Amino acid sequence: MTVDTENLELFEHHRLQVEPGADPERIDKYIFIRLGKDKMSRTKIKEAAQAGRVLVNEKPVKQNYKIRPNDLIVVMQPYPRVNKELIAQDIPLDILYEDDDLIIVNKEAGMVVHPSVGHHSGTLINALLHHFKNLPAAKDSIERPGLVHRIDKNTSGILVIAKTEHAMTHLAAQFFDRSSDRRYHALVWGDFAEDEGTIVGHVGRNKRNRKVMDVYEDGTEGKHAVTHYKVLERFGYLTLVECKLETGRTHQIRVHFKHIGHPLFSDPEYGGDIVLKGQSFTKYKQFVQNCFKILPRQALHAKTLAFKHPTTGEWMEFNSEIPDDLTQVIEKWRAYTKQRLTKG
């Protein structure tokens, strides 16, 4: 469907039918939860509404419009929708749990979560499409797996995938309302004076390099972001911390810890892949370089994920094992620290 408004040709990108028993809710929140941030961010929804491109029952509405049962929502954009066929690929998956509503996957480092520019195959979504086609109930319930959240290509760990529209809406709402619980383990440069703390700072694109993020303390740019952390183990020059996300911004943990002077170990985008702490001896530098070779990625693992089951309402918690590359590096630093303290 195309609509000509003030000589501007618009194209239909999304069409949503509000459920018969739906409660009143702001349309911007409703669209965001139904579609997920991968399809349309809150900023894009706001821009579309302000430009008169969010239609309810064929009439433009603002972002604060309260939805009603059976409303027909159409989101228009001034450019054609690009449809790229997703290819199912037989890629091994580490599945921790699965039922009729959802699937819990332990993603390995190096795997991209979903197809994008430069990554049209070999992604988690490509693997899930192959897995789902073998499920009797999947064909009738979804066209593609429902991504509720993402983790970076070189971050390992837990992801939840919705298998039905009901599960997608319910889980996305928990992430939106911050009622889910996400915890990561990160190995970062430096030591901390306190055993726990909180990092607060708006996260947005770096103005010089759009591939990385930056922290804007004044809040004039970026999005509000909060990371809570707790020290798990100290290695003198490095610290193993548990991170609890209150918000889920792109690269949030990585950019937040860089901002406070503790970049993640071996993180090339945020300056953690050089010797930042420790001794000047060649032997020590070689030890660090050997660790970089074992772990040629940011030292970050999505360890735990908890939420209410979309159908039963049961509180579910899933835990994943730390992968071998990160485990080896932690053990090496543990041994190095013990040896250094013994000699000291």
C-alpha positions in Angstrom: 0.0 0.0 0.0 1.3 3.5 -0.8 -0.2 6.8 0.3 0.5 10.2 -1.3 0.6 12.8 1.5 1.6 16.4 0.5 3.3 15.1 -2.7 5.4 12.6 -0.6 5.0 9.0 -1.5 4.9 6.8 1.6 5.3 3.0 1.9 3.7 0.7 4.4 6.4 -0.9 6.6 4.4 -2.3 9.5 0.7 -3.3 10.1 -0.5 -4.3 13.5 -4.0 -5.3 14.7 -4.6 -4.5 18.4 -5.9 -7.5 20.4 -9.7 -7.5 21.2 -9.0 -7.4 25.0 -6.1 -4.9 25.0 -5.9 -2.3 27.8 -5.3 1.4 26.9 -1.6 2.0 26.3 0.5 4.6 24.6 0.9 3.7 20.9 4.6 4.3 20.8 5.2 1.8 23.6 2.8 -0.7 22.1 4.5 -0.5 18.7 8.0 -0.8 20.3 7.0 -3.9 22.3 5.2 -5.6 19.4 7.9 -5.0 16.8 11.0 -5.1 19.0 13.9 -2.6 18.8 15.5 -4.5 16.0 12.6 -3.5 13.7 11.9 0.0 15.0 13.5 2.0 17.7 11.6 4.3 20.0 13.2 7.3 18.3 12.0 6.1 14.9 8.5 5.5 16.2 8.4 9.1 17.6 9.7 10.6 14.4 7.2 8.7 12.3 4.3 9.8 14.6 5.4 13.4 14.6 5.5 13.3 10.8 2.0 11.9 10.6 3.2 8.5 9.4 1.6 6.4 12.2 -2.0 5.7 11.2 -4.8 4.3 13.3 -7.8 3.2 11.4 -6.4 5.2 8.4 -6.0 8.4 10.4 -2.6 9.9 11.7 -2.1 9.9 15.4 0.6 11.3 17.8 2.9 9.1 19.9 0.8 9.6 23.0 -2.4 8.2 21.4 -3.9 5.4 23.6 -4.6 2.3 21.7 -8.1 0.7 21.8 -9.2 -2.9 21.1 -9.2 -3.9 17.4 -7.4 -0.7 16.3 -5.6 -1.2 13.0 -2.1 0.4 13.2 -0.1 1.1 10.1 3.4 2.6 10.1 4.5 4.4 6.9 7.9 5.5 5.8 9.1 7.6 2.8 11.1 4.8 1.3 10.3 1.3 0.1 10.6 -1.6 2.5 13.5 -3.9 1.6 12.7 -7.6 2.0 15.6 -9.9 2.1 14.9 -13.6 2.3 16.3 -15.3 5.3 18.1 -18.6 4.6 17.9 -21.5 7.0 21.3 -23.0 7.7 22.3 -26.2 9.5 24.5 -24.6 12.1 25.0 -26.3 15.5 23.3 -24.6 18.4 23.9 -24.9 22.2 20.2 -25.0 23.3 19.8 -24.8 27.1 16.0 -25.0 27.2 13.0 -25.1 24.9 9.3 -25.3 25.1 6.3 -24.2 23.0 6.8 -20.5 23.7 10.5 -19.9 23.8 14.0 -21.2 23.4 17.1 -20.4 25.4 20.4 -20.4 23.5 24.0 -20.1 24.7 25.6 -18.2 21.8 29.2 -18.7 21.1 31.6 -15.8 20.6 32.1 -14.9 16.9 28.5 -15.6 15.9 26.4 -12.6 14.7 22.9 -12.6 16.1 20.9 -11.6 13.0 21.6 -10.8 9.4 22.8 -7.3 8.6 25.0 -5.5 6.1 28.0 -7.8 5.6 26.5 -10.6 7.5 23.7 -12.2 5.4 24.4 -15.8 6.5 26.0 -17.8 9.3 24.0 -15.9 12.0 22.1 -17.2 14.9 18.8 -16.4 13.1 19.9 -18.5 10.1 20.6 -21.4 12.5 17.3 -20.9 14.3 15.3 -21.0 11.1 16.8 -24.4 10.3 16.0 -25.6 13.8 12.4 -24.3 13.8 11.5 -25.9 10.5 11.8 -29.3 12.2 9.3 -28.3 14.9 5.7 -29.3 14.1 4.1 -26.3 15.8 6.6 -23.7 14.5 5.3 -23.4 11.0 1.9 -22.2 12.0 3.1 -19.9 14.8 5.8 -17.8 13.4 7.4 -16.7 10.2 10.8 -16.1 11.8 12.3 -16.5 15.3 11.5 -13.5 17.5 14.5 -11.7 18.8 13.7 -10.2 22.2 17.3 -8.8 22.7 20.8 -9.1 21.3 24.4 -9.5 22.4 27.4 -8.4 20.4 29.1 -10.7 17.9 32.1 -11.4 20.1 30.2 -11.6 23.3 29.2 -15.1 24.4 26.3 -16.2 26.4 22.5 -16.5 26.9 19.8 -15.2 24.6 16.0 -15.9 24.8 14.1 -16.3 21.5 10.3 -16.1 21.3 8.6 -18.8 19.3 5.1 -17.2 19.2 3.8 -13.6 18.9 2.3 -13.9 22.4 5.7 -14.8 23.9 7.4 -12.1 21.9 5.0 -9.4 23.2 5.2 -10.7 26.8 9.0 -11.0 26.9 9.6 -7.7 25.1 7.4 -6.0 27.7 9.6 -7.4 30.5 12.7 -6.1 28.8 11.0 -2.7 28.2 9.8 -2.4 31.8 13.2 -3.7 33.2 11.5 -6.5 35.1 13.8 -9.2 33.6 17.2 -9.9 35.1 20.4 -10.0 33.0 23.8 -10.6 34.5 27.2 -10.7 32.7 30.7 -11.6 33.8 33.4 -9.3 32.6 37.1 -9.2 33.0 38.3 -5.6 33.2 41.5 -3.7 33.5 42.5 -2.3 36.9 41.4 -2.6 40.5 38.4 -1.1 42.3 38.3 0.7 45.6 34.8 -0.6 46.4 33.3 -4.1 46.1 30.3 -2.8 44.1 29.1 0.2 42.3 26.9 1.7 39.7 27.8 3.4 36.4 25.3 6.0 35.0 25.7 7.8 31.8 23.8 8.3 28.5 25.1 6.1 25.8 25.1 7.2 22.1 27.1 6.9 18.9 30.6 8.3 18.9 30.6 11.4 16.7 33.8 10.5 14.9 33.4 6.7 14.6 29.8 5.5 14.2 30.8 1.9 14.8 31.4 2.5 18.5 29.5 4.2 21.3 30.4 7.0 23.7 29.1 8.2 27.1 27.5 11.6 27.3 27.4 12.6 31.0 25.4 15.7 30.5 22.5 13.7 29.0 22.1 16.0 26.0 22.8 13.1 23.6 22.4 9.3 23.7 20.0 7.3 25.8 19.9 6.8 29.6 21.9 3.8 30.7 22.6 2.2 34.0 25.0 -0.6 34.8 25.4 -2.1 38.3 28.5 -4.1 39.1 29.9 -6.3 41.8 33.5 -7.5 42.2 33.8 -11.2 42.0 37.6 -11.7 42.1 40.6 -9.4 42.1 43.8 -10.0 40.2 45.6 -6.8 41.0 45.9 -5.6 37.5 42.6 -7.0 36.4 39.2 -7.5 38.1 36.5 -10.0 37.4 33.1 -8.4 37.9 29.4 -9.3 37.6 27.4 -6.7 35.7 23.6 -6.3 36.2 22.0 -4.4 33.4 19.2 -1.9 34.3 19.0 -0.8 30.7 20.1 -2.5 27.5 22.0 -0.1 25.2 24.3 -1.0 22.4 27.8 -1.9 23.8 26.6 -0.6 27.2 28.9 -2.6 29.5 31.9 -2.1 27.2 31.6 1.7 26.9 30.5 2.2 30.5 33.6 0.5 31.9 35.9 2.3 29.4 34.3 5.6 30.6 35.3 4.9 34.3 38.8 3.9 33.3 38.4 0.1 33.3 38.1 -1.1 29.7 37.3 -4.7 29.2 40.3 -7.0 28.8 41.2 -7.6 25.1 38.4 -5.3 23.8 39.8 -3.8 20.5 37.1 -1.3 20.0 37.4 0.3 23.5 41.1 0.2 24.1 41.4 -3.0 26.2 43.7 -4.9 23.8 46.9 -3.2 25.0 48.8 -3.5 28.3 47.1 -0.9 30.5 48.1 -2.0 34.0 51.0 -3.9 35.5 54.8 -4.2 35.1 57.2 -3.0 32.5 59.0 -6.3 32.4 59.2 -8.0 29.0 58.1 -11.3 30.6 54.9 -9.7 32.0 54.1 -8.1 28.7 54.5 -11.5 27.0 52.2 -13.1 29.5 49.5 -10.5 28.7 50.0 -10.9 24.9 49.6 -14.7 25.3 46.3 -14.1 27.1 45.2 -11.8 24.2 45.9 -14.7 21.8 43.8 -17.1 23.9 41.0 -14.6 24.1 41.1 -12.4 20.9 37.8 -10.7 21.8 36.3 -8.6 24.7 36.2 -10.6 27.9 32.4 -10.5 28.3 29.9 -13.3 28.8 26.1 -13.1 29.2 26.0 -15.5 32.2 22.5 -15.4 33.6 19.0 -14.5 32.3 15.8 -14.5 34.3 12.2 -13.6 33.5 8.6 -14.6 34.0 7.4 -17.3 31.6 5.0 -15.7 29.1 2.4 -18.4 29.5 2.8 -19.9 33.0 4.0 -16.8 34.8 6.6 -18.9 36.5 9.9 -17.0 37.3 12.6 -18.8 35.3 16.4 -18.4 35.7 19.0 -19.7 33.2 22.7 -19.9 33.8 25.4 -20.6 31.2 28.9 -21.9 31.6 31.8 -19.5 31.0 33.4 -20.5 27.7 36.9 -22.1 27.5 38.7 -19.0 26.1 37.6 -16.8 29.0 38.0 -19.5 31.6 41.6 -20.2 30.5 42.5 -16.5 30.8 40.9 -16.2 34.2 42.8 -19.2 35.4 46.1 -17.8 34.0 45.5 -14.5 35.9 44.6 -16.4 39.0 47.8 -18.4 38.9 49.9 -15.3 38.0 48.4 -13.3 40.9 49.0 -16.1 43.4 52.6 -16.4 42.2 53.2 -12.6 42.4 51.8 -12.3 45.9 53.8 -15.3 47.1 57.0 -13.7 45.7 56.1 -10.4 47.2 
